[in-house]
Amino acid sequence: MAAAAAPAPTDAAPQAAPTQAPDTTHELTHGVNPWWIAAAVMLATFMEVLDTSIASVALPYIAGSLSATNDEATWVLTSYLVSNAIILPASNWFSLRFGRKRFLMICVAIFTVASFACGAAPSLGLLLLFRVIQGAGGGALQPISQAVLLESFPPAKRGAAMAVFALGVVVAPVLGPTLGGWLTDTYSWRYAFYINIPIGVMALYMINKYIHDPSYIKNAKVSRFDNIGFGSLIVWVGCLQIILDKGQEVDWFAATWLRWAFVAMIVALAIFIYQSFWGKQPLVNLRVLKDRNFLVGSTLIFLFGIAIYSTVVVLPLFYQELLGYTAFTAGLVVAPRGLGAICGMPVIGYLSNKVDPRYLLTFGFGIFGLTTLYFGSITLGISPTTLFLPILITGFGLSFVFVPISTAAYGTLSNEQMGNASGVFNLLRNVGGSIGISIATTLLTRRTDVHQNELTNFIPQSGIGYQNALAGTQHALTNHVGKANALYAAKASLYQQLGMQSAYWAFIDVFRWLSLLSVACIIFVWFFKKVKAGKPPAGVH
């Protein structure tokens, strides 16, 4: 996914930092060139963003290597997203409690070690465990990196710094599928995780050398940790993850244990909402959702998380499962989405100061909807370049979503609310992404069965069409497998074609439904109250 970080204003509060004094810039840099600091935090962020997309093209290889289905292999993505989402709201408290530099280094170390463990995992269960740990380590990297970056530059240069930061965040998803595909084809899917090790070591060295904590972090009075809020957050998000991952396998609510997991999720979610609304010092203050624009923006980012992460998973699977592409080729084919986002960044940077965010969002969601609708009309006869332009346009449209949606969502909030609001905002985006991946894979499985049943009824084995096809295929295979085996081989060949056509129509259904979801997002856009054009967002990543 090509996620673009918004250019930050001079008065915007970073994601995971409390309101800072304007004179901390020199104190934080300690005379170090701020661009070295930018390089240090960008390296950590680049590593984390890269990991969200690099494994997507390796899913079929992971499934084959670990004796899992494609549905089970997608847990590699969803488990990471959910674990990542849990840590996001707590990153501010941990940075105050342990010191931001120390906490950032701990997170990078956890992420790097977990990356090695993921690559060495001998089973799917252990791989998922290490992905959860890796997601926990990566959850705080982006918000803390952005906070450090904002404080390290004088107000006049923060815009340029954030533009470079945004470019790094966009480049990583471009390289992810392509690099992951090349490593998988050339070596093994395990190297898609091992690649993080040298990057993590370099990031640790640079963070230790160039980054320092300001006095307000060192002298911060840390409030009591919200055990109830954090515990209930873990339970409801964890239960949601289990339900999403195992639901398809056990036919959803047909399983008694899954019904109990659903009850536990609802109870924990209710406790979390109560604590977050009425607790004295909640980990996540949901009262910010009383702001209409932020409520609409949070709903939109949740829906968009469903849409974009579904696309990230479905497109590579389409190329690999139905067209027989290698992981590297599939990565190359979907890479233009990131290039489109890079092309759109200067445009949106110029227009965001002049145009109502609602118009920009309508354009962005409209482009995404039209391109996914086009994906829903493709055939199995497409070439590797057929979707180059639509995928490129999709990325261009995405750049018109990430920046304006945060502009509109944060536009009516005070600076003091920004840090907490961004935790809620990104929590919903990650949860939406996890739900989107699970929904997409479930739909592919269920709709494949439905279409196979429909095709079987439409062309019965006793029908003349099937009999002619069987006879023709049997005759063609006689010279290859012998007359005695030709009938069995012909039936197997026709069944394979039936399965491929059924899966093809399932992919078409998912693409078309994603297009309808974009239309729903356009409707939600116009529930925003008008925000003055040019008011920049606060640190959404």
Buried (B, 14 or more C-beta within 10 A) or exposed (E): BBBBBBBBBBEBBBBBBBEBEEEBBEBBBEEBEBBBBBBBBBBBBBBBBBBBBBBBBBBBBBBEBBEBBBBBBBBBBBBBBBBBBBBBBBBBBBBBBBBBBBBBBBBBBBBBBBBBBBBEBEEBEBBBBBBBBBBBBBBBBBBBBBBBBBBBBEEEBBBEBBBBBBBBBBBBBBBBBBBBBBBBBEEBBBBBBBBBBEBBEBBBEBBBEBBBBBEBBEEBEEEEBBEBBBBBBBBBBBBBBBBBBBBBBEEBEEBEEBEEBBEBBEBBBEBBBBBBBEBEEBBBBBEBBEBEBBBBBBBBBBBBBBBBBBBBBBBBBBBBBBBEBBBBBBBBBBBBBBBBBBBBBEEBBEBBEEBBBBBBBBBBBBBBBBBBBBBBEBEEEEEEEEBBEBBBBBBBBBBBBBBBBBBBBBBBBEEEBBBBBBBBBBBBBBBBBBBBBBBBBBBBBEBBEBBBEEBBEEBEEEEEEBEEBBEEBBEEBBEEBEEEBBBEBBBEBBEEEBBBBBBBBBBBBBBBBBBEBBEBBBEBBEBBEEBEBEBBBBBBB
